[in-house]
């Protein structure tokens, strides 16, 4: 993670994202959209694939283009995108490595 990147993408999540981009034939020019939804008491985090839009900050994290709306960056600073694979579930999760 570069010092100016607001989020970290774990090695496991990086492999999964790259596999999805290749296997699902995500078009050239698209990247990982990381965002938030909700307000008030709490927010939930969202992931998807999208083109860069007006109002986005663009990053290159682990060779993956990442787009985050400028107004949402503050909610994501310090978060890590990880990939969980267990008997009960499988998927991307957001963690906060600074929280014990």
Buried (B, 14 or more C-beta within 10 A) or exposed (E): EEEEBBBBBBEBBBEBBEEBBEEEEBEEEBBBBBBBEEEEEEBEBBBEBBEBEEEBBEBEBBEBBBBBBEEBBEBBEEBBBBBEEEEEEEEBEBBEEEEE
